[in-house]
Structure formats: C-alpha cells, structure tokens
Amino acid sequence: MKRIAYFDNAKGILIILIILAHVFSLCSNYYHYNDDFFKFAALFMLQCFFFISAYFSSKSKTPRKKRIISLLKIYLLWQTIITIYYSFVLNIIDFNLNYMIPRYTLWFLITMITYNLLEFILEKCQAKVMIPLSFIVGLLAGFLPFIGETLSLSRSFVFFPFYVLGYYAKDLDLLTKIKTNKVKLITIIASCLILILILNFNNLLPIKILKGKFSYSDINSANILLVCGQRILFYVFSITVSIAFMNLVPKKESVLTTLGRNTLYIYLTQGMILKTFVTEKILLNNRVVGTLLLFICAFILTIIFTKVINRVQKIAKYKESVANG
C-alpha cells in the first residue's frame, strides 16, 4: 500500500512522545518527576498507533500469515537479545528466557500478533457488532484477576477497541467524519479540559488504569466497580484526545515523515538505550539539562541503531534474492 505522509507524520510525533514519556518514567525517582505528562500522553499515544496499524492492516496485500510470522520472529529475537543484555550487561534481572512474559516495550509485538490473529474474526463480522463488543471485552477483562502481563493479555484486551476502530475506519469513513472543523474544535477544547482535570485531580485516572496491564482487583480490591468506571472514563478520554491529535497532525512531508517510517525499531531500541543510561546512572544532576540530554542521546542512538538494522536487513534480503536466482 502506498505510504501517506499524514500517517507517517502521526507516527513520527507519537514515537517522539513515547520516548519522552519513557524518559520521564524511568527518571522519575532520580529527578523526582510526577506522572502528569505520562497520564495525558497515555490517553492517545498507543491508541493512535494501534488505530493506524489496523487502518493499513485491514487492506494490506501482505498475507496475514506472513505478517504474523514476521512479528513473531522479531519478538523472539528481541526478547532473547534484551534478556541477555539486561541479565549479563546491566545485571538488572536474573537470566531467564521466558517468552511468555515480554520484556518492557516488547509487549507491543505480542499484542500486534494477537490482533493480527483476531483479524480472522474481524473480517467476518460487521463493524456495528465488533466495535461495541470490543469495548465490552475491554471492560470485562478487568474483572479477570488471572490475566496480566503473560502474553500481554490484559493490554491486548484493553487497547483492542482502538485496533477495531482502525480496522473498520476505511469502511466507515471515520477519518472524514472526525476531521470536520466542528469535531476538531470540540475535541481540542475537550482535550484541554481533560488535561486540566488530570493535573488537578490526581486520583481521577490511576496510573495503573492507563498502563492497561492490571486487573481491577490489582488496582483497588475494595471497590472494583469504581475501577471499572475509571476504565470507562479512560476510554472516553482516550477517544476524545486521540481525535484531537489526529486533527492536529500535519499532512505535508517533513522530517517527521521519515521518522514515522521507522517507528518499529525505534520503539524496540529506545527502551534498551534508556534503561542503560538510567541503570548506569549516566545522568546529570541538573534535572532540566539532564532530561534534555538523555532524550537527545537516546533519540540519536536509537536512530543510528535503526539505520544499522535496516541496512543489515537490506543486505540480508539482497543476498537471499541472489541465492534464489
């Protein structure tokens, strides 16, 4: 499918925000950051990523089986690399090649594999059934205490509605419907109000709700129904802020476009790089300068690693094509 600058720009902005969110999160103890930035960014970062991924996956010419196998290969490789690196280089975990529980950011790959498998159901069902059903599943999943980080099941259920919306977006012409001037104005104003609420009411949306990997009982066993209500609020806020974001994404090609075309390996490598800086305490005492330098260093190193990985892949594909005649 032909690349569209608008979507690459969106992914470029989102990957920058994800790196920044991880910088604040990992440096929270060292620099004494609160979680306000993460709380707001978590309302649309991954939601929009899943929406865009599904948007293109729904009409992809690449066989679904091939996509699943490709994602599985990437996951197994990176889970092995990061486990070895965290165990023997950073010494922050005991060595255990457990492929059932993804390391740090790798849960995204497992969730994408799950969603690609679920596409077999999505293609046979109507949007009017699957969209409300996906939200119901996301809400009901919180009542199950036995699902969590294993195979990223909890997160897969929680973020599933945004993938479903993206999958049916073309058929429903959703992008045209949400990108009217009226919708743009309403969602931007509403997003500003949501930001104010988050900044002033710390317990409105607990951080565990936003991460999506915890059951209701893990968050507040004394009042499970309250937590369920907070997940409903999370969905309402996420849809609102995500629509506002999609309305603000530039359409013209820029440096963001190039960045957005390489988000997968940027996403996979940034976590490992940031963990290294924080674990080895390669941080300045000045909070502002230290955070800025950490972000810049992580960003540059991530881009370098991504270019190297892409280069290696091109060489491997070339050799394979030559070998096959």
RADA-V590788 format. One line per field, one symbol per residue. ss: DSSP state (2 for helix, 1 for strand, 0 for the rest). psi: psi as a letter, one per 30 degrees, with the letter a starting at -180 (. if undefined). burial: # if it has 24 or more other C-alpha atoms within 12 Angstrom, else .. A space follows every 50 residues. Layout:
ss: ???
psi: ???
burial: ???
This chain:
ss: 00002222222222222222222222022220000222222000222222 22222220000002222222222222222222222222200000000000 10022222222222222222220000222222222222222000000001 00222222222222222022220222220022222222222222222222 00000022222000022222000222222222222222222222222200 00002222220022222222222222222000000022222222222222 2222222222222222222222200
psi: kkkkeeeeeeeeeeeeeeeeeeeeefgeeeghkageeeeeefffdeeeee eeeeeeefgkfkkeeeeeeeeeeeeeeeeeeeeeeeefefhflkkjijff jkkcfffeeeeeeeeeeffeeeffllefeeeeeeeeeeefeffjffkcfk gheeeeeefeeeeeeeegeeefheeeefhleeeeeeeeeeeeeeeeeeff jegejkeeeefggkleefejffieeeeeeeeeeeeeeeeeeeeeefffkl flkafeeeeffheefeeefeeeeeeeeeeghiklekeeeeeeeeeeeeee eeeeeeeeeeeeeeeeeeeeeeeg.
burial: .....######################.......################ ########.....#..##..##.###.######.##............#. ###################..#....#..##..##.#######...###. ###################.....#..#....##..##.##..##..#.. ...################.......##.####################. .....#######################....#......##..##.###. ###.##...................
